[in-house]
Amino acid sequence: MLNLIIVHLFGLMTPGPDFFYVSRMAASNSRRNTVCGILGITLGIAFWGMLSMLGLAVLFVTIPALHGVIMLLGGSYLAYLGFLMARSKKYAKFEPHSDTEFNQQTTIKKEILKGLLVNLSNAKVVVYFSSVMSLVLVNITEMWQIILAFMVIVVETFCYFLCDFIDFFT
């Protein structure tokens, strides 16, 4: 399990769309919305973790086109997010807002969904879980070990991004 914790921590520490999404949310959004985005990312990691434990690498070897389709869809969504961020830059006004103003703009469900979609479209996560994590998880065979590994991945992800968010304010 220690190998899993260390490998997953290093995977989380490599900058990618999830990290930049959380950083952007922390800088420009309310705490509530940022934590909801982190929860969405964590749900995405839970999804990829389950797929990895169920044999994602085997599926990609069996159906090679599936990997390409997922990468293409993920890249398209990230390009769309980049376009939206670039477009919103010209309308950006740097005025202080209260948490109440931010919270009225969107719902918890929408913020969780945004975080989830950022993670599900993250090509780095697909490569990470289909290659690196598949190798780490290959020796985990007992059901209790699988459940524990899944919980470690999910909790470590949530804690890492929450610490990233908290670190933004210190």
C-alpha distance (Angstrom), angle and dihedral (degrees) to the residues before:
residue distance angle dihedral
M1 . . .
L2 3.80 . .
N3 3.82 89.3 .
L4 3.79 89.4 53.2
I5 3.81 92.7 50.0
I6 3.81 93.1 48.8
V7 3.82 96.0 43.5
H8 3.80 92.3 47.0
L9 3.81 92.1 47.4
F10 3.81 90.6 53.3
G11 3.80 89.3 47.1
L12 3.79 90.1 53.0
M13 3.80 92.1 46.8
T14 3.80 94.4 58.6
P15 3.80 105.4 93.6
G16 3.76 115.9 -113.0
P17 3.80 141.9 141.2
D18 3.83 93.2 -63.6
F19 3.80 92.5 54.9
F20 3.80 93.1 46.6
Y21 3.80 91.5 46.1
V22 3.81 91.6 53.7
S23 3.81 91.4 45.1
R24 3.81 91.4 50.3
M25 3.79 91.8 47.0
A26 3.80 91.6 48.9
A27 3.80 91.3 50.7
S28 3.78 98.7 44.2
N29 3.78 109.9 22.0
S30 3.78 142.7 54.9
R31 3.78 123.1 -80.8
R32 3.80 90.4 -114.7
N33 3.79 93.0 54.2
T34 3.80 92.2 45.4
V35 3.81 92.7 51.8
C36 3.82 89.1 47.4
G37 3.82 89.0 52.4
I38 3.81 89.3 50.2
L39 3.80 89.1 50.8
G40 3.81 89.4 52.2
I41 3.81 91.2 50.8
T42 3.80 89.1 49.1
L43 3.81 90.6 52.0
G44 3.80 88.5 51.8
I45 3.80 90.7 51.2
A46 3.81 88.5 49.3
F47 3.81 88.8 53.6
W48 3.82 93.6 49.1
G49 3.81 90.7 42.9
M50 3.80 91.3 54.5
L51 3.80 91.6 47.2
S52 3.78 90.3 49.0
M53 3.77 91.5 50.9
L54 3.79 89.7 48.0
G55 3.80 92.8 53.4
L56 3.81 110.3 -85.5
A57 3.81 91.6 163.1
V58 3.81 90.6 54.7
L59 3.81 90.0 49.8
F60 3.81 92.1 51.5
V61 3.81 91.1 49.4
T62 3.81 90.4 48.8
I63 3.82 94.2 45.6
P64 3.83 107.1 24.8
A65 3.81 92.8 176.0
L66 3.81 89.8 62.8
H67 3.79 91.0 66.5
G68 3.80 90.7 51.7
V69 3.81 92.7 47.6
I70 3.81 92.1 50.8
M71 3.81 91.0 47.7
L72 3.82 91.6 48.3
L73 3.80 93.7 48.4
G74 3.79 91.3 45.5
G75 3.78 93.0 48.8
S76 3.80 90.8 48.0
Y77 3.78 92.4 52.7
L78 3.81 92.2 47.5
A79 3.82 89.9 49.6
Y80 3.81 88.6 51.2
L81 3.82 90.5 51.2
G82 3.80 89.8 48.7
F83 3.79 90.2 51.2
L84 3.81 91.2 50.7
M85 3.81 91.5 48.9
A86 3.82 92.2 48.5
R87 3.79 91.5 47.3
S88 3.79 92.9 48.7
K89 3.81 90.8 51.9
K90 3.80 93.3 75.0
Y91 3.81 90.3 54.5
A92 3.79 94.5 44.3
K93 3.77 116.7 126.9
F94 3.75 118.7 -171.2
E95 3.78 100.1 -141.5
P96 3.78 125.0 135.4
H97 3.78 114.5 -103.1
S98 3.75 129.9 -168.1
D99 3.80 122.9 -124.2
T100 3.80 88.0 -111.4
E101 3.81 91.6 61.1
F102 3.81 92.2 49.8
N103 3.80 93.9 45.6
Q104 3.80 91.8 53.7
Q105 3.79 92.2 57.0
T106 3.78 98.0 65.9
T107 3.78 144.0 8.9
I108 3.78 129.2 -111.0
K109 3.80 89.5 -116.0
K110 3.83 92.1 54.7
E111 3.80 92.7 49.2
I112 3.80 92.5 48.9
L113 3.81 89.4 48.1
K114 3.83 91.3 50.8
G115 3.81 91.2 52.6
L116 3.80 90.8 45.8
L117 3.81 92.6 50.6
V118 3.80 92.2 47.5
N119 3.79 89.2 54.2
L120 3.81 97.0 41.9
S121 3.80 89.9 51.1
N122 3.80 93.2 46.8
A123 3.81 107.9 114.8
K124 3.82 90.7 -164.5
V125 3.81 90.3 62.4
V126 3.81 92.4 50.2
V127 3.80 92.0 52.2
Y128 3.81 91.8 42.8
F129 3.80 96.1 51.8
S130 3.80 95.9 38.7
S131 3.80 94.2 50.8
V132 3.81 118.0 14.1
M133 3.80 99.3 32.1
S134 3.79 92.7 41.7
L135 3.80 88.1 60.4
V136 3.81 92.8 47.2
L137 3.80 93.6 46.6
V138 3.81 96.2 45.7
N139 3.83 92.8 90.2
I140 3.80 94.0 50.0
T141 3.79 105.6 96.8
E142 3.80 109.3 146.0
M143 3.81 117.4 88.3
W144 3.81 93.3 -126.0
Q145 3.82 89.4 52.2
I146 3.79 91.3 50.8
I147 3.81 91.6 50.1
L148 3.80 91.6 46.2
A149 3.82 91.9 47.9
F150 3.80 90.3 50.1
M151 3.81 91.3 49.9
V152 3.82 91.5 47.6
I153 3.81 91.2 52.6
V154 3.80 93.8 47.9
V155 3.81 97.4 43.1
E156 3.80 93.7 43.1
T157 3.81 90.6 50.9
F158 3.81 93.8 49.7
C159 3.81 92.5 45.9
Y160 3.81 93.2 47.1
F161 3.79 94.9 52.5
L162 3.80 92.1 40.9
C163 3.82 89.0 53.8
D164 3.82 89.1 47.6
F165 3.81 88.5 53.4
I166 3.82 93.5 46.2
D167 3.81 90.7 45.8
F168 3.80 88.6 57.0
F169 3.81 89.5 67.2
T170 3.82 97.3 46.6
